[in-house]
Amino acid sequence: MHSYILTQINYHLNLQNMHKSLILACLFLILTFHLDAQNSRWQQHVEYKMDIDFNVENHTYKGKQTISYTNNSPDNLNKLFYHLYFNAFQPGSMMDVRSITIEDPDRRVGSRISSLNEDEIGYQKVKSLKLNGKKLKFKTSGTILEVQLPEPILSGETVELEMVFNAQVPTQIRRSGRDNAEGISYSMTQWYPKLCEYDYQGWHSNPYVGREFHGIWGDFDVSITIDSDFVIGGTGYLQNPESIGYGYAEDPTSRPKKHTWRFLAPNVHDFAWGADPDYTHKSYVRKDGMTMHFFYQEGEETKENWEMLPEIMDKAFDYINERFGQYPYEQYSFIQGGDGGMEYPMATLITGKRTLGSLVGVSVHELMHSWFQMMLGTNESLYSWMDEGFTTFGTNETMNYLSGLGYIPGRKEVQNPFSRTYQGYSYLIQSGKEEPLSTHADHFQTNYAYGNASYTKGCVFLKQMEYVVGQEVFARAIKRYFEEWKFKHPNPNDFIRVFEKESGLELDWYREYMVNSTHFIDYSLESFGQSKTSRKGTDIVINRIGLMPMPLDVAVTNKKGDIVTYSIPLVIMRGNKITNRKEKNWKAAEAWPWTNRSYTLTIPVDPDKISNIQIDPSGGLADQDDENNTLN
């Protein structure tokens, strides 16, 4: 098409001058439209239908899966990939090798995979696969099924993929499995052959070594046939509660050997469930109509705390909805299971024998993932900090709010709930093990570096953004980010652009330093004294020691106790943050060129009237040495 347009341009240049401008303008619009269409952020779409027949005697199941797959990309696809996550739980797998060779293995994994017996391993074995009724050839490569297509799936085409597979549930090791440490029968996560994502960055067929995920938005229709004494909770809306005696409503002695549970889950990118014959199920309907479900084994270590959990999580939903955006689904399930806490659409699996504070903490954290990953579906393998870090931010704020309501034993609401997170980031810098946030989640050299980058520095990234743009702008921008990018796959630039639009500032420098480097922040107050340019003024000399530039708030207190805060932006911001402080207590200062290691702030105050000068009185700056941030 481009060659045609250029030919037309050359032809029309020979026309009369009075027509040239109009013709070129029209052709430019055509070309621009064409390029915009090419660069639009398309997304693939899937519709899963799965029928599962479960054998609790030997922990295996048979599955039939039909996927309606729409190729919304501009590309014709010559191959497909599926995740076969359970294959990771076999001796010699990539997850096994990674765990026994990494410097600091996850204590839940260690060398446990290496010692699994045949009846303890996990597997997913594809027996047959068809595309529009025609058999396909495929190859199993560890945790990935490789499928070469005889004919491409064309751009814009919708095809039907039919699969028959068998699987065995591994002994509980990491996230998925049977018979976890608390006696839950089945934690069914990463349990089905899952079509890999193809997006604007290409295929994402990452082998499973134990970390993060990425999935295609779609709808799930899942039927699970299992022994009738089992109770299931998970993703999706249960379609047949009456026929299965949900909540043990019918006479247990009249049950058939098996029940089939059918769930529908719209617009999600994964499906998870837990099952146990001893689950207690309770529900709580919120004022907005959304229902919370709670599945747990009732006992001395669980009964009291799990009975208190619904009221507390109701308050958590209130806060999170207001702060980050309205939860759009009709239900959410808290399910005892797994090996700690792990998030999934409309549900989480968490270990349940905890103190109340710990139970609330893990529940809030996994619930926050409903916003950062379950609705804002970043590729968490590439951008784990946008998932775990932003979730940690929301967790800190929500737990502080709940503490203020008196729901967390031994905790009170504090002015800065991020102080320990900032301290953890400092420890990471001092450790010498820090790697850039741009590192793929699977490729961090230590679990320590991955965890602290993703959870800790990712949280600092978001909290510091509030410092850069101001609280009011941040509050608007974080909800705008949700509204513009929910049910999509936002990347770091998408996030930054929302905040640039809301603040009117240039913020790409912040992304580049925080995400693509390990440069840290350190400023110092060097001196203050009589101004060289103003007879009744003071020169305050500030030095930048660290390599990362940042805007600064500098608070000056006079001997009467009055405080004026001077906001020093960076030149590259092309503006200053908007503050909700009163004008007389807040002053905009001249911008600091990032190339200059020293800056002089001149203020119209006699040095003899100053009692104290402080960099960053709010604590929003991740300055690595605050001992040199004060002069008096």
VEXDREN-2710 file (C-alpha; in Angstrom, 1 decimal):
% VEXDREN-2710
k/r/px/py/pz
1/MET/0.0/0.0/0.0
2/HIS/2.9/2.4/0.8
3/SER/4.3/2.1/-2.8
4/TYR/0.9/2.9/-4.2
5/ILE/0.6/6.0/-2.1
6/LEU/4.1/7.2/-3.0
7/THR/3.3/6.7/-6.7
8/GLN/0.2/8.8/-6.3
9/ILE/2.2/11.5/-4.6
10/ASN/4.7/11.7/-7.5
11/TYR/1.9/11.8/-10.0
12/HIS/0.0/14.6/-8.4
13/LEU/3.1/16.7/-7.9
14/ASN/2.8/17.5/-11.6
15/LEU/-0.6/19.1/-11.2
16/GLN/-1.3/22.7/-10.8
17/ASN/0.2/24.3/-7.6
18/MET/-3.2/25.3/-6.3
19/HIS/-4.1/21.6/-5.9
20/LYS/-0.9/20.4/-4.3
21/SER/-1.5/21.2/-0.7
22/LEU/-4.9/19.7/-0.6
23/ILE/-3.8/16.5/-2.3
24/LEU/-0.8/16.0/-0.1
25/ALA/-2.8/16.7/3.0
26/CYS/-5.3/14.0/2.0
27/LEU/-2.6/11.5/1.2
28/PHE/-0.9/12.2/4.5
29/LEU/-4.1/11.5/6.4
30/ILE/-4.5/8.2/4.5
31/LEU/-1.0/7.1/5.3
32/THR/-1.3/8.2/8.9
33/PHE/-4.5/6.2/9.3
34/HIS/-2.9/3.2/7.8
35/LEU/0.0/3.3/10.1
36/ASP/-2.2/3.8/13.1
37/ALA/-4.2/0.8/12.1
38/GLN/-1.1/-1.3/11.9
39/ASN/0.2/-0.1/15.3
40/SER/-3.1/-0.5/17.2
41/ARG/-2.9/-2.7/20.4
42/TRP/-4.9/-5.7/19.3
43/GLN/-5.5/-8.6/21.6
44/GLN/-6.2/-12.2/20.9
45/HIS/-9.4/-13.8/22.3
46/VAL/-10.2/-17.3/23.5
47/GLU/-13.3/-19.2/24.6
48/TYR/-12.5/-22.3/26.6
49/LYS/-14.9/-25.2/27.1
50/MET/-13.5/-28.0/29.3
51/ASP/-15.0/-31.2/30.6
52/ILE/-13.0/-32.8/33.4
53/ASP/-13.5/-36.3/34.9
54/PHE/-11.5/-36.5/38.1
55/ASN/-10.3/-39.7/39.8
56/VAL/-9.6/-39.0/43.5
57/GLU/-8.3/-42.6/44.0
58/ASN/-5.1/-42.0/42.0
59/HIS/-5.2/-38.2/41.7
60/THR/-5.5/-38.2/37.9
61/TYR/-8.1/-36.7/35.5
62/LYS/-9.1/-36.9/31.9
63/GLY/-9.9/-33.8/30.0
64/LYS/-11.7/-32.7/26.8
65/GLN/-11.0/-29.1/25.8
66/THR/-12.4/-27.0/23.0
67/ILE/-11.0/-23.6/22.3
68/SER/-12.4/-21.0/20.0
69/TYR/-9.4/-18.9/19.2
70/THR/-9.6/-15.6/17.3
71/ASN/-6.5/-14.2/15.8
72/ASN/-6.9/-10.5/16.1
73/SER/-3.3/-9.9/15.3
74/PRO/-2.2/-8.5/11.9
75/ASP/-0.1/-11.6/11.5
76/ASN/-0.8/-15.1/10.0
77/LEU/0.2/-17.7/12.7
78/ASN/2.1/-20.7/11.5
79/LYS/2.5/-22.3/14.9
80/LEU/0.9/-22.5/18.3
81/PHE/2.1/-23.1/21.8
82/TYR/0.4/-24.4/25.0
83/HIS/1.6/-24.3/28.6
84/LEU/1.8/-27.8/30.3
85/TYR/2.6/-26.5/33.8
86/PHE/2.3/-29.8/35.7
87/ASN/5.2/-31.2/33.7
88/ALA/7.5/-29.0/35.8
89/PHE/6.9/-31.3/38.8
90/GLN/9.2/-34.1/37.4
91/PRO/12.8/-34.8/38.3
92/GLY/15.1/-33.2/35.9
93/SER/12.7/-30.5/34.8
94/MET/13.8/-26.9/34.2
95/MET/12.1/-25.9/37.5
96/ASP/13.9/-28.7/39.3
97/VAL/17.3/-27.8/37.9
98/ARG/16.7/-24.1/38.5
99/SER/15.8/-24.8/42.1
100/ILE/18.8/-26.9/42.9
101/THR/21.3/-24.6/41.2
102/ILE/20.2/-21.2/42.1
103/GLU/22.1/-19.5/45.0
104/ASP/19.0/-19.1/47.3
105/PRO/16.3/-21.7/46.3
106/ASP/12.7/-21.2/47.4
107/ARG/12.4/-23.2/50.6
108/ARG/9.1/-24.6/49.4
109/VAL/10.8/-26.2/46.5
110/GLY/14.5/-26.9/47.2
111/SER/15.3/-30.3/46.0
112/ARG/11.9/-31.8/46.5
113/ILE/11.1/-32.2/42.8
114/SER/14.2/-34.3/42.4
115/SER/12.9/-36.9/44.9
116/LEU/9.3/-37.3/43.5
117/ASN/8.2/-40.9/42.8
118/GLU/6.1/-41.8/39.7
119/ASP/2.9/-41.5/41.6
120/GLU/3.9/-38.1/43.1
121/ILE/5.0/-36.3/39.9
122/GLY/2.7/-34.0/37.9
123/TYR/2.1/-34.4/34.2
124/GLN/-0.2/-33.2/31.4
125/LYS/-0.2/-35.5/28.4
126/VAL/-1.9/-34.4/25.2
127/LYS/-3.5/-37.4/23.5
128/SER/-4.9/-35.6/20.4
129/LEU/-5.2/-32.2/19.0
130/LYS/-7.4/-31.0/16.1
131/LEU/-7.7/-27.7/14.2
132/ASN/-11.2/-27.3/12.7
133/GLY/-11.6/-31.0/12.8
134/LYS/-8.1/-31.9/11.2
135/LYS/-5.5/-33.7/13.3
136/LEU/-2.4/-31.7/14.2
137/LYS/1.1/-32.9/14.8
138/PHE/2.7/-31.7/18.1
139/LYS/5.7/-32.1/20.3
140/THR/6.0/-31.9/24.1
141/SER/9.0/-29.9/25.2
142/GLY/9.0/-29.9/28.9
143/THR/6.3/-27.5/30.0
144/ILE/5.5/-26.4/26.5
145/LEU/3.5/-28.1/23.8
146/GLU/4.8/-27.1/20.3
147/VAL/2.3/-27.2/17.5
148/GLN/3.3/-26.7/13.9
149/LEU/0.3/-25.8/11.7
150/PRO/0.0/-27.3/8.2
151/GLU/-1.9/-24.1/7.2
152/PRO/-1.6/-20.7/9.0
153/ILE/-4.4/-19.2/11.1
154/LEU/-5.1/-16.1/9.1
155/SER/-5.3/-12.6/10.6
156/GLY/-8.9/-12.0/11.7
157/GLU/-9.7/-15.7/11.5
158/THR/-11.5/-17.7/14.3
159/VAL/-10.6/-21.4/14.5
160/GLU/-11.6/-24.3/16.8
161/LEU/-9.0/-26.3/18.6
162/GLU/-10.1/-29.7/20.1
163/MET/-7.8/-31.4/22.6
164/VAL/-8.0/-34.6/24.6
165/PHE/-5.5/-34.9/27.5
166/ASN/-4.7/-36.8/30.7
167/ALA/-3.1/-35.4/33.8
168/GLN/-1.8/-36.3/37.2
169/VAL/-1.9/-33.9/40.1
170/PRO/1.6/-33.6/41.7
171/THR/2.3/-33.7/45.4
172/GLN/1.9/-30.1/46.6
173/ILE/5.2/-28.3/46.1
174/ARG/4.7/-24.9/44.4
175/ARG/1.2/-23.3/44.0
176/SER/-0.5/-26.4/42.6
177/GLY/-0.9/-29.9/43.9
178/ARG/-2.6/-32.4/46.2
179/ASP/-2.5/-32.8/50.0
180/ASN/-0.9/-29.5/51.0
181/ALA/0.7/-28.9/54.4
182/GLU/-2.7/-28.1/55.9
183/GLY/-4.4/-31.1/54.6
184/ILE/-6.3/-29.6/51.6
185/SER/-6.9/-32.3/49.0
186/TYR/-6.6/-30.3/45.8
187/SER/-5.1/-26.9/44.9
188/MET/-5.9/-26.9/41.2
189/THR/-3.9/-24.0/39.6
190/GLN/-2.0/-24.1/36.3
191/TRP/-3.9/-27.4/35.9
192/TYR/-5.0/-27.4/32.3
193/PRO/-3.2/-27.1/28.9
194/LYS/-3.3/-23.3/28.5
195/LEU/-2.8/-21.6/25.1
196/CYS/0.2/-19.3/25.2
197/GLU/-0.2/-15.6/24.6
198/TYR/0.7/-14.0/21.2
199/ASP/0.7/-10.2/21.4
200/TYR/2.5/-7.2/19.9
201/GLN/5.8/-8.6/21.2
202/GLY/5.3/-12.0/19.6
203/TRP/4.9/-15.4/21.3
204/HIS/5.3/-15.9/25.0
205/SER/6.0/-19.6/25.4
206/ASN/8.1/-19.3/28.5
207/PRO/9.1/-22.6/30.2
208/TYR/7.6/-22.9/33.7
209/VAL/10.4/-22.5/36.3
210/GLY/8.2/-21.3/39.1
211/ARG/7.6/-17.6/38.7
212/GLU/5.1/-15.4/36.7
213/PHE/2.4/-15.8/34.1
214/HIS/0.8/-14.2/31.1
215/GLY/-2.6/-15.2/29.5
216/ILE/-5.2/-14.4/26.9
217/TRP/-8.4/-12.7/27.7
218/GLY/-11.4/-14.9/27.2
219/ASP/-14.4/-16.8/28.5
220/PHE/-14.3/-20.1/30.4
221/ASP/-17.0/-22.8/30.5
222/VAL/-15.6/-25.5/32.8
223/SER/-17.4/-28.7/34.0
224/ILE/-15.6/-30.7/36.7
225/THR/-16.9/-34.2/37.6
226/ILE/-15.6/-35.3/41.0
227/ASP/-16.7/-37.5/43.9
228/SER/-19.8/-36.1/45.4
229/ASP/-18.4/-35.6/48.9
230/PHE/-16.0/-32.9/47.6
231/VAL/-16.8/-29.2/47.7
232/ILE/-15.3/-26.9/45.0
233/GLY/-14.6/-23.2/45.1
234/GLY/-12.8/-21.2/42.5
235/THR/-13.0/-18.9/39.5
236/GLY/-16.3/-18.3/37.8
237/TYR/-20.0/-18.5/38.6
238/LEU/-21.4/-21.9/39.6
239/GLN/-24.3/-22.7/37.2
240/ASN/-25.9/-25.7/39.0
241/PRO/-25.8/-25.3/42.8
242/GLU/-29.1/-27.1/43.3
243/SER/-28.1/-30.3/41.3
244/ILE/-24.9/-30.8/43.3
245/GLY/-26.4/-30.0/46.7
246/TYR/-24.1/-27.0/47.1
247/GLY/-23.4/-26.5/50.8
248/TYR/-24.6/-30.0/51.7
249/ALA/-28.3/-29.0/51.4
250/GLU/-29.5/-32.5/50.4
251/ASP/-29.3/-35.8/52.4
252/PRO/-25.6/-37.0/52.1
253/THR/-26.8/-40.6/52.1
254/SER/-28.7/-40.0/48.8
255/ARG/-25.8/-38.6/46.9
256/PRO/-24.6/-40.2/43.7
257/LYS/-21.0/-41.3/43.5
258/LYS/-20.0/-38.2/41.5
259/HIS/-21.3/-34.7/40.9
260/THR/-20.5/-32.4/38.0
261/TRP/-19.8/-28.8/38.9
262/ARG/-20.2/-26.3/36.0
263/PHE/-18.6/-22.8/36.2
264/LEU/-18.8/-19.9/33.7
265/ALA/-16.1/-17.2/34.0
266/PRO/-16.4/-14.2/31.6
267/ASN/-13.5/-12.0/30.5
268/VAL/-10.7/-13.6/32.5
269/HIS/-7.2/-14.9/31.5
270/ASP/-7.0/-18.0/33.8
271/PHE/-9.2/-20.4/35.8
272/ALA/-8.3/-22.0/39.2
273/TRP/-10.1/-24.0/41.8
274/GLY/-9.7/-25.9/45.0
275/ALA/-11.5/-29.0/46.2
276/ASP/-11.8/-30.8/49.6
277/PRO/-14.4/-33.0/51.3
278/ASP/-14.1/-31.1/54.5
279/TYR/-14.5/-27.5/53.3
280/THR/-16.8/-25.2/55.2
281/HIS/-18.4/-22.8/52.8
282/LYS/-19.7/-19.4/53.9
283/SER/-20.8/-16.5/51.8
284/TYR/-21.2/-12.7/52.4
285/VAL/-23.2/-10.4/50.2
286/ARG/-21.9/-6.9/50.1
287/LYS/-24.1/-3.7/49.8
288/ASP/-23.1/-3.4/46.1
289/GLY/-24.4/-6.9/45.5
290/MET/-21.1/-8.6/45.0
291/THR/-20.8/-11.9/46.9
292/MET/-17.7/-13.1/48.7
293/HIS/-17.2/-16.8/49.2
294/PHE/-15.0/-18.4/51.9
295/PHE/-13.9/-22.1/51.7
296/TYR/-11.8/-23.5/54.6
297/GLN/-11.4/-26.5/56.9
298/GLU/-13.0/-25.6/60.2
299/GLY/-10.8/-26.3/63.2
300/GLU/-9.1/-24.8/66.3
301/GLU/-6.6/-22.9/64.1
302/THR/-9.1/-21.6/61.6
303/LYS/-12.6/-21.2/62.9
304/GLU/-12.4/-17.9/64.8
305/ASN/-10.2/-16.0/62.4
306/TRP/-12.1/-17.2/59.2
307/GLU/-15.4/-16.3/60.8
308/MET/-14.1/-12.7/61.3
309/LEU/-12.6/-12.5/57.8
310/PRO/-15.8/-11.6/55.8
311/GLU/-16.6/-8.4/57.7
312/ILE/-12.9/-7.3/57.4
313/MET/-12.7/-8.1/53.7
314/ASP/-15.9/-6.2/53.1
315/LYS/-14.2/-3.1/54.5
316/ALA/-11.2/-3.8/52.3
317/PHE/-13.3/-4.0/49.2
318/ASP/-14.8/-0.6/50.1
319/TYR/-11.4/1.0/50.3
320/ILE/-9.9/-0.6/47.3
321/ASN/-12.9/0.1/45.1
322/GLU/-12.8/3.8/46.0
323/ARG/-9.0/4.1/45.7
324/PHE/-8.2/2.0/42.6
325/GLY/-11.5/1.4/40.7
326/GLN/-14.7/-0.6/41.0
327/TYR/-14.4/-4.4/41.1
328/PRO/-16.5/-5.5/38.1
329/TYR/-17.2/-9.2/38.8
330/GLU/-20.2/-10.5/40.8
331/GLN/-18.1/-12.7/43.2
332/TYR/-14.8/-13.4/44.8
333/SER/-13.6/-16.5/46.6
334/PHE/-11.1/-16.9/49.4
335/ILE/-10.0/-20.6/49.4
336/GLN/-7.8/-22.4/51.8
337/GLY/-5.2/-24.2/49.8
338/GLY/-1.8/-23.8/48.0
339/ASP/1.5/-23.2/49.7
340/GLY/1.1/-19.5/50.9
341/GLY/-0.9/-17.1/48.8
342/MET/-1.5/-17.0/45.1
343/GLU/-3.8/-14.9/43.0
344/TYR/-6.2/-15.9/40.2
345/PRO/-9.2/-14.4/38.5
346/MET/-12.1/-14.0/40.9
347/ALA/-10.3/-16.1/43.5
348/THR/-7.2/-16.8/45.6
349/LEU/-5.7/-19.8/47.2
350/ILE/-4.2/-19.1/50.6
351/THR/-2.9/-21.2/53.5
352/GLY/-5.4/-20.7/56.3
353/LYS/-3.9/-21.7/59.7
354/ARG/-2.7/-18.1/60.5
355/THR/-3.0/-15.4/63.0
356/LEU/-5.8/-13.0/62.2
357/GLY/-3.3/-10.3/61.1
358/SER/-1.5/-12.7/58.8
359/LEU/-4.8/-14.1/57.4
360/VAL/-6.0/-10.6/56.7
361/GLY/-2.6/-9.6/55.2
362/VAL/-2.5/-12.4/52.7
363/SER/-6.1/-12.0/51.8
364/VAL/-5.7/-8.3/51.1
365/HIS/-2.6/-8.9/49.1
366/GLU/-4.1/-11.5/46.9
367/LEU/-7.3/-9.5/46.5
368/MET/-5.3/-6.5/45.3
369/HIS/-4.0/-8.7/42.5
370/SER/-7.5/-8.6/41.1
371/TRP/-6.6/-5.1/40.1
372/PHE/-2.9/-5.5/39.2
373/GLN/-2.8/-8.5/37.0
374/MET/-6.3/-10.0/37.0
375/MET/-7.9/-6.8/35.4
376/LEU/-4.8/-4.8/34.5
377/GLY/-3.2/-7.8/32.8
378/THR/0.4/-6.9/32.4
379/ASN/2.8/-9.6/31.2
380/GLU/4.1/-10.3/34.7
381/SER/7.0/-12.3/33.3
382/LEU/8.4/-9.2/31.7
383/TYR/7.0/-6.6/34.2
384/SER/6.6/-8.5/37.5
385/TRP/7.0/-5.2/39.4
386/MET/3.9/-3.8/37.8
387/ASP/2.1/-6.8/39.2
388/GLU/3.7/-7.6/42.6
389/GLY/5.0/-4.1/43.3
390/PHE/1.8/-2.3/42.6
391/THR/-0.1/-4.9/44.6
392/THR/2.3/-4.4/47.5
393/PHE/1.5/-0.6/47.3
394/GLY/-2.2/-1.3/47.5
395/THR/-1.7/-3.8/50.3
396/ASN/0.2/-1.4/52.4
397/GLU/-2.4/1.3/52.0
398/THR/-5.3/-1.0/52.6
399/MET/-3.8/-2.7/55.7
400/ASN/-3.1/0.7/57.1
401/TYR/-6.7/1.7/56.5
402/LEU/-7.9/-1.5/58.2
403/SER/-5.5/-0.9/61.1
404/GLY/-7.1/2.5/61.6
405/LEU/-10.5/0.8/61.9
406/GLY/-9.1/-1.5/64.6
407/TYR/-9.3/-4.7/62.6
408/ILE/-5.6/-5.7/62.8
409/PRO/-4.5/-6.8/66.3
410/GLY/-1.5/-4.9/67.5
411/ARG/-1.4/-2.5/64.6
412/LYS/-2.4/1.2/64.5
413/GLU/-2.8/3.5/61.5
414/VAL/0.5/5.2/60.8
415/GLN/1.4/8.3/58.8
416/ASN/3.8/6.5/56.5
417/PRO/3.0/2.8/55.9
418/PHE/5.8/2.5/53.4
419/SER/8.8/3.1/55.6
420/ARG/9.7/-0.6/55.9
421/THR/9.3/-1.0/52.1
422/TYR/11.7/1.9/51.5
423/GLN/14.1/0.3/54.0
424/GLY/13.9/-3.0/52.2
425/TYR/14.8/-1.2/48.9
426/SER/17.8/0.3/50.7
427/TYR/18.9/-3.1/51.8
428/LEU/18.6/-4.4/48.2
429/ILE/20.9/-1.6/47.0
430/GLN/23.4/-2.2/49.8
431/SER/23.4/-6.0/49.1
432/GLY/25.1/-5.6/45.7
433/LYS/22.6/-8.1/44.3
434/GLU/20.2/-5.6/42.7
435/GLU/19.3/-6.2/39.0
436/PRO/17.2/-3.9/36.8
437/LEU/13.4/-4.1/37.0
438/SER/13.5/-4.8/33.2
439/THR/15.0/-8.3/34.0
440/HIS/12.6/-11.1/33.0
441/ALA/11.2/-12.7/36.1
442/ASP/12.7/-16.1/35.3
443/HIS/16.2/-14.7/34.7
444/PHE/17.0/-13.0/38.0
445/GLN/20.2/-14.5/39.4
446/THR/18.8/-14.9/42.9
447/ASN/15.4/-15.2/44.4
448/TYR/16.4/-12.3/46.7
449/ALA/17.0/-10.0/43.8
450/TYR/13.7/-11.0/42.1
451/GLY/11.6/-10.7/45.2
452/ASN/13.0/-7.3/46.3
453/ALA/12.9/-5.9/42.8
454/SER/9.4/-7.1/42.0
455/TYR/7.7/-6.5/45.4
456/THR/9.8/-3.9/47.1
457/LYS/11.3/-1.6/44.4
458/GLY/8.1/-2.0/42.3
459/CYS/6.2/-0.6/45.3
460/VAL/8.7/2.2/45.7
461/PHE/8.3/3.0/42.0
462/LEU/4.6/3.7/42.5
463/LYS/4.8/5.4/45.9
464/GLN/7.6/7.7/44.6
465/MET/5.4/8.6/41.6
466/GLU/3.0/10.1/44.0
467/TYR/5.9/12.2/45.3
468/VAL/6.7/13.3/41.8
469/VAL/3.3/14.3/40.6
470/GLY/1.5/15.2/43.9
471/GLN/-1.2/13.4/45.8
472/GLU/-4.2/14.8/44.1
473/VAL/-2.9/14.1/40.6
474/PHE/-1.8/10.6/41.6
475/ALA/-5.2/9.8/43.0
476/ARG/-6.8/10.7/39.7
477/ALA/-4.2/9.1/37.6
478/ILE/-4.2/5.7/39.3
479/LYS/-8.0/5.4/38.7
480/ARG/-7.6/6.6/35.2
481/TYR/-5.0/3.9/34.6
482/PHE/-7.5/1.3/35.7
483/GLU/-10.3/2.7/33.6
484/GLU/-8.2/3.0/30.4
485/TRP/-6.3/-0.3/30.7
486/LYS/-8.6/-2.8/32.5
487/PHE/-9.0/-6.0/30.6
488/LYS/-6.0/-5.1/28.5
489/HIS/-2.2/-5.8/28.7
490/PRO/-0.6/-2.5/29.8
491/ASN/3.2/-2.1/29.7
492/PRO/5.4/0.4/31.5
493/ASN/5.1/3.1/28.8
494/ASP/1.3/2.8/28.9
495/PHE/1.4/3.4/32.7
496/ILE/3.7/6.4/32.3
497/ARG/1.6/8.0/29.6
498/VAL/-1.5/8.0/31.8
499/PHE/0.4/9.9/34.5
500/GLU/1.9/12.3/31.9
501/LYS/-1.5/13.1/30.6
502/GLU/-3.0/13.6/34.0
503/SER/0.0/15.6/35.4
504/GLY/1.0/17.5/32.3
505/LEU/4.6/16.5/33.0
506/GLU/7.2/14.5/31.1
507/LEU/8.0/11.4/33.1
508/ASP/9.8/9.1/30.7
509/TRP/13.1/9.8/32.5
510/TYR/11.6/8.4/35.7
511/ARG/10.7/5.1/34.0
512/GLU/14.1/4.8/32.4
513/TYR/16.0/5.3/35.6
514/MET/13.8/3.2/37.9
515/VAL/13.1/0.4/35.4
516/ASN/16.2/0.1/33.2
517/SER/19.0/1.0/35.6
518/THR/20.1/0.3/39.2
519/HIS/21.1/3.9/39.8
520/PHE/20.0/5.1/43.3
521/ILE/18.9/8.4/44.8
522/ASP/21.0/10.3/47.3
523/TYR/20.9/14.0/48.0
524/SER/22.6/16.1/50.7
525/LEU/22.3/19.5/52.1
526/GLU/25.8/21.0/51.8
527/SER/25.4/24.4/53.5
528/PHE/23.3/27.5/53.8
529/GLY/24.2/31.1/54.4
530/GLN/24.0/34.7/53.2
531/SER/22.9/34.9/49.6
532/LYS/25.4/36.1/47.1
533/THR/22.7/37.6/45.0
534/SER/20.2/38.9/47.6
535/ARG/21.0/41.1/50.6
536/LYS/18.1/39.7/52.6
537/GLY/18.2/36.2/51.3
538/THR/19.7/32.8/51.9
539/ASP/21.5/30.4/49.6
540/ILE/20.9/26.8/50.3
541/VAL/23.4/24.5/48.5
542/ILE/22.2/21.0/47.7
543/ASN/24.4/18.2/46.2
544/ARG/23.3/15.2/44.2
545/ILE/25.4/12.2/45.3
546/GLY/23.5/9.4/43.7
547/LEU/23.3/9.0/39.9
548/MET/19.5/9.1/39.7
549/PRO/18.0/12.6/39.5
550/MET/14.8/13.4/41.3
551/PRO/12.6/16.5/42.0
552/LEU/13.0/17.7/45.6
553/ASP/10.8/19.1/48.3
554/VAL/12.9/21.2/50.7
555/ALA/11.1/22.4/53.9
556/VAL/12.5/25.5/55.6
557/THR/11.4/26.2/59.2
558/ASN/11.9/29.7/60.7
559/LYS/12.5/30.4/64.4
560/LYS/8.8/31.1/64.9
561/GLY/8.0/27.5/63.7
562/ASP/6.5/28.5/60.4
563/ILE/7.3/26.1/57.5
564/VAL/7.6/26.9/53.8
565/THR/8.2/24.0/51.4
566/TYR/10.1/24.8/48.2
567/SER/9.4/22.4/45.3
568/ILE/12.4/22.0/43.0
569/PRO/11.4/20.2/39.7
570/LEU/13.8/18.8/37.2
571/VAL/14.2/20.6/33.9
572/ILE/13.4/17.4/32.0
573/MET/10.0/17.3/33.7
574/ARG/8.9/20.5/31.8
575/GLY/6.8/21.6/34.7
576/ASN/6.2/21.1/38.4
577/LYS/3.8/19.0/40.4
578/ILE/0.4/20.4/41.5
579/THR/0.1/20.5/45.3
580/ASN/-2.9/20.7/47.5
581/ARG/-0.9/22.7/50.1
582/LYS/-1.8/26.3/50.7
583/GLU/0.0/28.7/48.5
584/LYS/1.7/30.6/51.3
585/ASN/3.3/27.4/52.6
586/TRP/4.4/26.1/49.2
587/LYS/6.7/27.7/46.7
588/ALA/7.8/26.6/43.2
589/ALA/11.5/26.9/42.7
590/GLU/13.7/27.1/39.6
591/ALA/14.1/23.8/37.8
592/TRP/17.3/21.8/38.4
593/PRO/19.2/20.6/35.2
594/TRP/19.9/16.9/35.8
595/THR/23.4/17.3/34.5
596/ASN/24.4/19.5/37.4
597/ARG/25.6/17.8/40.5
598/SER/25.0/20.9/42.7
599/TYR/22.1/23.3/42.9
600/THR/21.6/26.5/44.9
601/LEU/18.2/27.3/46.2
602/THR/17.9/31.0/47.0
603/ILE/15.0/32.0/49.3
604/PRO/13.9/35.5/50.6
605/VAL/14.7/34.7/54.2
606/ASP/17.6/35.9/56.3
607/PRO/19.8/33.0/57.4
608/ASP/19.7/34.1/61.0
609/LYS/15.9/33.5/61.0
610/ILE/16.2/29.9/59.9
611/SER/16.0/27.1/62.5
612/ASN/15.9/24.0/60.2
613/ILE/16.1/22.9/56.6
614/GLN/15.1/19.4/55.5
615/ILE/15.0/17.6/52.2
616/ASP/11.8/15.5/51.7
617/PRO/9.9/16.0/55.0
618/SER/7.1/13.6/53.7
619/GLY/9.4/10.6/53.3
620/GLY/8.3/10.0/49.8
621/LEU/11.8/10.1/48.3
622/ALA/13.9/6.9/48.4
623/ASP/17.0/8.7/49.5
624/GLN/19.7/6.3/50.5
625/ASP/21.2/8.4/53.2
626/ASP/18.9/10.7/55.1
627/GLU/21.5/11.5/57.7
628/ASN/22.7/14.4/55.4
629/ASN/19.2/15.6/54.5
630/THR/18.9/18.1/57.4
631/LEU/20.7/21.3/58.4
632/ASN/20.0/23.5/61.4
END
